[in-house]
Amino acid sequence: MNLITNDEVKCEQAVESLHGVIDPEIGLNVVDLGLIYQIDFDESSSQIFCRMTLTTQFCPMGESISTGVRNALSEKFPNYSIDVKVVFEPHWSAEKITQKGKDFLNS
């Protein structure tokens, strides 16, 4: 996974925490599903910016998933404020699923 980030170490920690956020309709975590596009840390304002997507623009669990991302990052980095932005460009496709995710889904 090639996330755009400005802090590789903290990004790895963030991604590790996001493995616990599951898309309830699919049963796969948001990382292996390919929903996380970017994680950046602003040390001067103690903020984390996360850019993510959903499998469809009308995903009925979208708010629940983005809240799960926010909560997981808040738990891992309690001294930061979290800004999660859901975007639809680039569009999500099944090609974004990691090999681990494909194995899980038996694809």
C-alpha positions as CSV (number, residue, x, y, z in Angstrom):
1,M,0.0,0.0,0.0
2,N,1.4,3.4,-1.0
3,L,0.0,6.0,1.3
4,I,0.9,9.6,0.9
5,T,2.3,10.5,4.2
6,N,4.9,12.9,5.8
7,D,5.8,10.6,8.7
8,E,6.5,6.9,7.8
9,V,6.8,5.7,11.4
10,K,3.6,7.3,12.7
11,C,1.8,6.3,9.5
12,E,2.8,2.6,10.1
13,Q,1.4,2.9,13.7
14,A,-1.8,4.6,12.3
15,V,-2.3,1.9,9.7
16,E,-1.8,-0.8,12.4
17,S,-4.6,0.7,14.4
18,L,-6.8,1.0,11.3
19,H,-6.6,-2.8,10.8
20,G,-9.2,-3.0,13.6
21,V,-11.8,-0.9,11.6
22,I,-14.0,-3.3,9.7
23,D,-16.4,-2.6,6.9
24,P,-19.4,-4.4,8.5
25,E,-21.0,-5.3,5.1
26,I,-17.9,-6.9,3.7
27,G,-16.2,-8.1,6.9
28,L,-12.7,-6.8,5.8
29,N,-10.7,-4.0,7.5
30,V,-10.4,-0.6,5.8
31,V,-6.7,-1.0,5.2
32,D,-6.9,-4.3,3.3
33,L,-10.0,-3.1,1.5
34,G,-8.0,-0.2,0.2
35,L,-10.1,2.6,1.6
36,I,-7.3,4.6,3.2
37,Y,-5.6,7.0,0.8
38,Q,-3.5,9.3,2.9
39,I,-2.4,9.9,6.5
40,D,-0.5,13.1,7.4
41,F,0.7,14.4,10.7
42,D,0.9,18.1,11.5
43,E,3.0,18.3,14.6
44,S,2.7,22.1,15.0
45,S,-1.1,21.8,15.5
46,S,-1.2,18.2,16.8
47,Q,-3.5,17.1,14.0
48,I,-3.8,14.0,11.9
49,F,-5.3,14.4,8.5
50,C,-6.7,11.2,7.0
51,R,-8.1,11.0,3.4
52,M,-10.2,7.9,2.7
53,T,-12.9,6.6,0.5
54,L,-15.8,4.2,0.6
55,T,-16.6,1.3,-1.8
56,T,-19.5,3.3,-3.1
57,Q,-20.6,6.9,-2.7
58,F,-23.9,5.7,-1.3
59,C,-22.4,3.2,1.2
60,P,-25.0,2.9,3.9
61,M,-22.3,2.2,6.5
62,G,-20.1,5.2,5.4
63,E,-20.6,7.3,8.5
64,S,-20.0,4.3,10.8
65,I,-16.8,3.4,8.9
66,S,-15.4,7.0,8.9
67,T,-16.3,7.3,12.6
68,G,-14.4,4.0,13.2
69,V,-11.4,5.4,11.5
70,R,-11.5,8.6,13.6
71,N,-12.0,6.7,16.8
72,A,-9.1,4.3,16.0
73,L,-6.7,7.1,15.3
74,S,-7.9,9.0,18.4
75,E,-7.2,6.0,20.5
76,K,-3.8,5.4,19.1
77,F,-2.8,9.1,19.1
78,P,-4.8,10.6,22.0
79,N,-3.0,14.0,22.0
80,Y,-4.0,14.7,18.4
81,S,-7.1,16.0,16.8
82,I,-8.3,13.9,13.9
83,D,-9.6,15.2,10.6
84,V,-11.1,12.4,8.4
85,K,-12.1,13.4,4.9
86,V,-14.1,11.0,2.8
87,V,-13.3,11.6,-0.9
88,F,-14.5,9.8,-4.1
89,E,-11.6,10.8,-6.4
90,P,-9.9,8.6,-7.2
91,H,-12.7,6.1,-7.3
92,W,-12.4,3.0,-5.3
93,S,-12.2,-0.3,-7.2
94,A,-11.5,-3.9,-6.2
95,E,-8.0,-3.4,-7.6
96,K,-7.2,-1.4,-4.4
97,I,-7.8,-4.5,-2.2
98,T,-4.5,-5.9,-0.8
99,Q,-3.4,-9.5,-1.5
100,K,-4.2,-10.3,2.1
101,G,-7.7,-8.8,1.6
102,K,-8.2,-10.8,-1.6
103,D,-7.1,-14.0,0.2
104,F,-9.7,-13.2,2.9
105,L,-12.4,-12.6,0.4
106,N,-11.3,-15.7,-1.6
107,S,-10.9,-13.6,-4.7
